[in-house]
């Protein structure tokens, strides 16, 4: 299985996110990628990186065939894209779940469904569970080992959480969103009010991303 360094995980997660949420700005410039790494929403932890650090991580991803540089016709600025589907052997639903785990760390099933849905629709908790289960099982030839692992509930929590295995030390296991325990009580019900609220929040997040892509005016 591909093994990533912590900085490579952040950069790859941002590449995946931007490809899904602002396709009109993708492939993305080094400047845009750096801004994406440093943004304060949808990130844990929040960082302040310069372009040199991001470029170093990009070099590592390119060596692993997970990212590549492209020169678009009429553009004088190099841009970058990910090759995760081909290299990791995943589909879009699996890809966005992995990206969420790379960008925010361990999450409950309900959190994963809500947060990943801003990039690609995940219709229900049952669908989210199926995606996570598929990532916990090898799928040769690309995936010879699991990419996600299930963990017991954190101290004080009720919901089991999931962590990515591309860089197992990326987030401390205890660094779970405080909302995980709040969702745990309703999560096993498999839908209802929690599912509707999660879907609405995901829709709002997608609208925010579209508005930002349009720019001023």
C-alpha positions as CSV (number, residue, x, y, z in Angstrom):
1,X,0.0,0.0,0.0
2,X,1.1,3.6,-0.7
3,X,2.6,5.2,2.4
4,X,2.3,9.0,2.8
5,X,4.0,11.6,4.9
6,X,1.8,14.0,6.9
7,X,2.4,16.9,4.6
8,X,1.7,14.8,1.6
9,X,-1.7,13.8,3.2
10,X,-2.7,17.4,3.6
11,X,-1.8,18.3,0.1
12,X,-3.4,15.2,-1.5
13,X,-6.6,15.8,0.5
14,X,-6.7,19.4,-0.7
15,X,-6.2,18.3,-4.3
16,X,-9.1,15.9,-4.0
17,X,-11.3,18.4,-2.3
18,X,-10.8,21.2,-4.9
19,X,-11.3,18.8,-7.8
20,X,-14.7,18.0,-6.4
21,X,-15.9,21.3,-5.0
22,X,-14.4,23.9,-7.5
23,X,-13.8,22.0,-10.7
24,X,-13.7,25.3,-12.7
25,X,-10.4,26.1,-10.8
26,X,-8.9,22.7,-11.2
27,X,-6.2,21.7,-11.9
28,X,-5.0,24.1,-9.2
29,X,-2.0,26.5,-9.0
30,X,0.6,26.3,-6.3
31,X,-0.7,29.5,-4.8
32,X,-4.3,28.1,-4.7
33,X,-3.1,24.8,-3.3
34,X,-1.2,26.6,-0.5
35,X,-4.3,28.6,0.3
36,X,-6.3,25.4,0.4
37,X,-3.8,23.8,2.8
38,X,-4.0,26.9,5.1
39,X,-7.8,27.4,5.1
40,X,-9.4,27.4,8.5
41,X,-12.7,25.6,7.6
42,X,-12.8,21.8,7.1
43,X,-9.3,21.3,8.5
44,X,-7.8,19.7,11.6
45,X,-5.3,21.0,12.5
46,X,-5.2,24.5,10.9
47,X,-1.8,25.2,9.6
48,X,0.2,28.1,8.1
49,X,2.5,26.8,5.4
50,X,4.5,28.6,2.7
51,X,4.6,27.5,-0.9
52,X,8.0,25.9,-0.5
53,X,6.6,23.4,2.0
54,X,3.6,22.6,-0.2
55,X,6.0,22.2,-3.2
56,X,8.1,19.7,-1.2
57,X,5.0,17.7,-0.4
58,X,4.0,17.8,-4.1
59,X,7.3,16.5,-5.1
60,X,6.8,13.5,-2.8
61,X,3.3,12.9,-4.2
62,X,4.6,13.1,-7.8
63,X,7.3,10.5,-7.0
64,X,4.5,8.2,-5.8
65,X,2.5,8.9,-9.0
66,X,-0.3,10.4,-6.9
67,X,0.0,13.9,-8.3
68,X,1.2,15.5,-11.6
69,X,2.0,18.9,-13.0
70,X,0.1,20.1,-16.0
71,X,0.6,23.0,-18.3
72,X,-2.7,24.2,-19.8
73,X,-3.0,25.8,-23.2
74,X,-2.8,29.6,-22.8
75,X,-1.6,29.4,-19.2
76,X,1.8,30.5,-18.1
77,X,1.4,29.1,-14.6
78,X,1.9,25.4,-13.8
79,X,-1.0,23.6,-12.2
80,X,-1.4,20.4,-10.3
81,X,-3.8,17.5,-10.2
82,X,-4.1,14.2,-8.3
83,X,-4.2,10.7,-9.8
84,X,-5.6,9.0,-6.7
85,X,-8.4,7.0,-8.4
86,X,-5.9,5.2,-10.6
87,X,-3.1,4.7,-8.1
88,X,-5.2,3.8,-5.1
89,X,-7.8,1.9,-6.9
90,X,-10.8,3.8,-5.5
91,X,-14.0,5.3,-6.8
92,X,-15.3,8.8,-6.1
93,X,-17.2,7.9,-3.0
94,X,-14.3,6.1,-1.5
95,X,-12.0,9.0,-2.5
96,X,-13.9,11.7,-0.7
97,X,-14.1,9.7,2.5
98,X,-10.3,9.2,2.4
99,X,-9.9,12.9,1.8
100,X,-12.0,13.8,4.8
101,X,-10.0,11.5,7.0
102,X,-6.8,13.1,5.7
103,X,-8.0,16.6,6.2
104,X,-9.8,16.3,9.5
105,X,-8.7,13.1,11.2
106,X,-10.7,10.3,12.9
107,X,-14.5,10.7,12.5
108,X,-17.7,8.9,13.3
109,X,-19.8,7.4,10.5
110,X,-22.3,10.3,10.8
111,X,-19.5,12.9,10.6
112,X,-18.0,11.2,7.6
113,X,-21.3,11.1,5.8
114,X,-22.0,14.8,6.4
115,X,-18.5,16.1,5.8
116,X,-17.8,14.0,2.7
117,X,-21.1,14.9,1.1
118,X,-19.9,18.4,0.5
119,X,-17.7,16.9,-2.1
120,X,-19.8,14.0,-3.4
121,X,-23.3,13.0,-2.3
122,X,-23.6,10.1,0.2
123,X,-27.3,9.5,0.5
124,X,-27.6,7.7,3.8
125,X,-25.7,6.3,6.8
126,X,-26.1,2.9,5.2
127,X,-24.3,4.1,2.1
128,X,-21.5,5.7,4.2
129,X,-21.1,2.4,6.1
130,X,-20.8,0.5,2.8
131,X,-18.1,2.9,1.6
132,X,-16.2,2.6,4.8
133,X,-16.5,-1.2,4.9
134,X,-15.1,-1.3,1.3
135,X,-12.1,0.8,2.4
136,X,-11.4,-1.6,5.3
137,X,-11.1,-4.5,2.9
138,X,-8.3,-5.1,0.4
139,X,-9.1,-4.9,-3.3
140,X,-6.3,-6.3,-5.4
141,X,-4.3,-5.5,-7.5
142,X,-4.2,-1.8,-6.5
143,X,-5.2,-2.2,-2.9
144,X,-3.4,-5.1,-1.2
145,X,-4.3,-3.9,2.3
146,X,-7.0,-1.9,4.0
147,X,-7.0,1.9,3.8
148,X,-9.3,2.6,6.7
149,X,-9.5,1.2,10.2
150,X,-12.4,1.1,12.7
151,X,-11.6,2.2,16.3
152,X,-13.5,2.0,19.5
153,X,-15.4,5.1,20.8
154,X,-13.0,7.7,22.2
155,X,-13.1,8.4,26.0
156,X,-16.5,9.8,26.8
157,X,-17.9,9.0,23.4
158,X,-20.5,6.4,22.1
159,X,-19.8,6.2,18.4
160,X,-17.0,4.2,16.9
161,X,-14.7,6.2,14.7
162,X,-12.7,5.6,11.6
163,X,-9.1,6.5,10.7
164,X,-7.2,6.4,7.4
165,X,-4.1,4.1,7.2
166,X,-2.2,5.9,4.4
167,X,-0.4,7.8,7.1
168,X,-1.5,6.2,10.4
169,X,0.3,8.8,12.6
170,X,-1.2,11.8,10.9
171,X,-3.8,12.5,13.6
172,X,-3.7,11.4,17.2
173,X,-6.4,8.8,17.8
174,X,-7.9,10.9,20.5
175,X,-8.2,14.0,18.3
176,X,-11.8,13.3,17.4
177,X,-14.3,16.1,16.6
178,X,-16.3,17.0,19.8
179,X,-19.4,16.6,17.7
180,X,-18.8,12.8,17.4
181,X,-20.3,12.1,20.8
182,X,-23.3,14.3,20.1
183,X,-24.2,12.4,17.0
184,X,-23.6,9.0,18.5
185,X,-27.0,8.8,20.1
186,X,-28.9,9.2,16.9
187,X,-26.5,7.6,14.4
188,X,-27.6,4.0,14.8
189,X,-31.1,4.9,13.9
190,X,-30.0,5.1,10.3
191,X,-31.5,8.3,9.2
192,X,-34.4,10.5,10.4
193,X,-33.8,14.1,11.5
194,X,-30.0,13.6,11.8
195,X,-29.8,12.5,8.2
196,X,-31.9,15.4,6.9
197,X,-29.9,18.0,8.9
198,X,-26.6,16.4,7.6
199,X,-27.9,16.6,4.0
200,X,-29.0,20.2,4.4
201,X,-25.6,21.2,5.9
202,X,-23.8,19.5,3.0
203,X,-26.0,21.4,0.5
204,X,-25.1,24.7,2.2
205,X,-21.4,23.9,2.1
206,X,-21.6,23.1,-1.6
207,X,-23.4,26.4,-2.3
208,X,-20.7,28.2,-0.4
209,X,-18.0,26.6,-2.5
210,X,-19.9,27.5,-5.7
211,X,-20.3,31.1,-4.7
212,X,-16.7,31.4,-3.7
213,X,-15.7,30.0,-7.1
214,X,-17.8,32.6,-8.9
215,X,-15.8,35.4,-7.2
216,X,-16.9,39.0,-6.6
217,X,-19.4,40.7,-8.9
